[in-house]
Amino acid sequence: MDIIVCVKQVPGTTEIKMNKETNTIIREGAEAIINPFDEYAIEEGVRIKEKMGGSVTVLSMGIPKVADLLRETIAVGVDNAVLLTDRAFAGADTLATSYALATAIKNMESYDLIVCGKQAIDGDTAQVGPSLAEKLGIPHTTNVKKIEEIKEGYIRCQRMTDDGYETIEMSLPAVITVVKEINEPRLPSLKGKLRAKKTEVKLLTAEDIGADVNLCGLKGSPTQVIETFVPEFEVKAEMFEGSAKEQAKSLADALLSMKYAKRVD
């Protein structure tokens, strides 16, 4: 069973810098982590491999520094890591991202299952997994909480819903996106860390995968952020002094004045 896990880097700090011209995140020099939902996708891919044999390849898109994050996945059981890195990919929305990933996957020899995290915590769109499946022309399902059965050419899984779950059966190859309820990601082993240091992450450019640069990055993104801003929070406090009775009266007067002021407005 050959499995591809698509992962994304997300900001590892609340101090995010934005490009004022493009309104996109400046990822160069910023602390980054693997998207938390993708950790569950990685774990599920490794578990399937351990049960059925085969290999697990992680695929990501980002700046060269992301290679260090992908190398960490080797330590938990991933076999190969591929990073799409090119200025042409910068500023991509979900459509341009899924195009680049799908183009890279089409260049791979074979795959049975593609696993993605439910969504990225820096965007929360949950669009890349389904869009990837559409571009590859294969079935997909989202919010998978359990794989009941998987074998050559077939998968049956439980898809989480608001009221419980649905049982979904699909032919393979297919795409699934997983939720955190599906497993508990493991910690890297010492043996895995040593192997990770020796493993090279394969770096590919837009030219390497035969991608149309007009469909990549900011140029290929039909959705763009118009404006970004930091919400302003203002806290007003007023202290009441005196006896308990005097404080209660002052508070009541203040609340009444606010009530009537709103009525006037």
Sequence and secondary structure as in RCSB ss.txt:
>XXXX:A:sequence
MDIIVCVKQVPGTTEIKMNKETNTIIREGAEAIINPFDEYAIEEGVRIKEKMGGSVTVLSMGIPKVADLLRETIA
VGVDNAVLLTDRAFAGADTLATSYALATAIKNMESYDLIVCGKQAIDGDTAQVGPSLAEKLGIPHTTNVKKIEEI
KEGYIRCQRMTDDGYETIEMSLPAVITVVKEINEPRLPSLKGKLRAKKTEVKLLTAEDIGADVNLCGLKGSPTQV
IETFVPEFEVKAEMFEGSAKEQAKSLADALLSMKYAKRVD
>XXXX:A:secstr
 EEEEE  EEESSS   B TTT  B  TT  EEE HHHHHHHHHHHHHHHHH  EEEEEEES TTHHHHHHHHHT
TT  EEEEE  GGGTT  HHHHHHHHHHHHHTSS  SEEEEES  TTT    HHHHHHHHHT  EEEEEEEEEEE
ETTEEEEEEEETTEEEEEEEESSEEEEE GGG       HHHHHHHHH   EEE HHHHT  GGGSTTTT S   
                SSHHHHHHHHHHHHHHHHHHHHH 
